[in-house]
Amino acid sequence: MKSVSELLATDGGHETWIPLLEMATREVFELMLGCQLTVAATAEEPAWEVTAMVGLAGQLCGVLSVRCHAKSAALMTSKMLGVTLDKVGPEVSDALGEVCNMVAGNFKNKIAGLAEGCMLSPPTVITGSDYSLRSLADFPGLEVRLLFESMPIVISLQIHS
């Protein structure tokens, strides 16, 4: 079993994982929501209202998160369930948690030799913007900023050795 350092050395460093994280995200949105994501033009840091997190354990340890606005999360839920936006209720947390879980699973499967050596935790969803997220990561975090229906979403991965 390879360590995180060995995985990173084999793949050319964690920077090479950013395109894999973006590809994994795009594929999940295409499959689960039937939509194309576009690249975010700005690096603004708005007050995110919903954050879903999935822990990774095994050969790769860390936390993958998806942050967005409440309206984005509701629209994702609407598309996933095939209902109009006004019919979306408390299932928003489950839907965003599932999107995050699928992105994490798709990402780990894109790294050679990691698919079976990494497990995912059940997703956790935080609503509200009055919190801060800190990580004890050993490596700089990976981040992808995309637009979902013209609304920003941020996918980040904090890696622990």
Residue pairs with C-beta under 8 A, 6 or more apart in sequence:
1 59
1 117
2 10
2 59
2 113
2 117
3 59
3 161
4 59
4 60
4 61
4 138
4 139
4 159
4 160
4 161
5 161
7 59
7 60
7 111
7 113
7 114
8 14
8 139
10 112
10 113
11 17
11 111
11 112
14 139
14 140
14 142
14 159
17 107
17 111
17 142
17 157
18 142
18 143
18 144
20 107
20 110
20 111
21 103
21 107
21 142
21 144
21 155
21 157
22 144
22 146
22 155
23 110
24 103
24 106
24 107
24 110
25 37
25 103
25 106
25 107
25 144
25 146
25 155
26 36
26 37
26 146
27 106
28 99
28 102
28 103
28 106
29 35
29 36
29 37
29 99
29 148
30 36
32 79
32 80
32 98
32 99
32 102
33 76
33 79
33 80
33 99
34 79
35 79
35 148
35 149
37 146
37 147
37 148
37 153
38 146
38 147
39 145
39 146
39 147
40 145
40 146
40 147
40 152
42 152
43 145
44 152
46 69
46 152
47 129
48 67
48 68
48 69
48 129
48 154
49 68
49 69
49 70
49 73
49 127
49 128
49 129
50 67
50 68
50 69
50 70
50 72
50 73
50 92
50 93
50 96
50 125
50 126
50 127
51 65
51 66
51 67
51 125
51 126
51 133
52 65
52 66
52 93
52 96
52 97
52 99
52 100
52 123
52 124
52 125
52 126
53 63
53 64
53 65
53 100
53 123
53 124
53 125
53 126
54 63
54 64
54 65
54 97
54 100
54 101
54 103
54 104
54 120
54 121
54 122
54 123
54 124
55 61
55 62
55 63
55 120
55 121
56 62
56 63
56 64
56 104
56 108
56 118
56 119
56 120
56 121
57 118
57 119
57 120
57 121
58 117
58 118
58 119
59 113
59 114
59 117
59 118
60 108
60 111
60 114
60 117
60 118
60 159
61 159
61 160
61 161
62 135
62 137
62 157
62 158
62 159
62 160
63 135
63 157
63 158
64 100
64 103
64 104
64 107
64 155
64 156
64 157
65 100
65 133
65 154
65 155
65 156
65 157
65 158
66 96
66 99
66 100
66 103
66 153
66 154
66 155
67 153
67 154
67 156
68 76
68 96
68 148
68 151
68 152
68 153
68 154
69 151
69 152
70 92
70 127
71 151
72 148
72 149
72 151
72 152
72 153
73 92
73 95
73 96
74 85
74 88
74 92
75 85
75 148
75 149
75 151
76 92
76 95
76 96
76 99
76 148
77 88
77 91
77 92
77 95
77 96
78 84
78 85
78 87
78 88
80 95
80 98
80 99
81 87
81 88
81 91
81 95
93 125
93 127
96 123
96 125
97 122
97 123
97 124
97 125
98 123
100 123
101 120
101 122
101 123
103 155
104 120
105 120
107 157
108 114
108 115
108 118
108 120
109 115
135 141
135 158
135 160
136 160
137 158
137 159
137 160
138 159
138 160
138 161
139 159
139 161
141 156
141 157
141 158
141 159
142 156
142 157
142 159
143 154
143 155
143 156
143 157
144 154
144 155
144 156
145 152
145 153
145 154
146 152
146 153
146 154
146 155
147 153
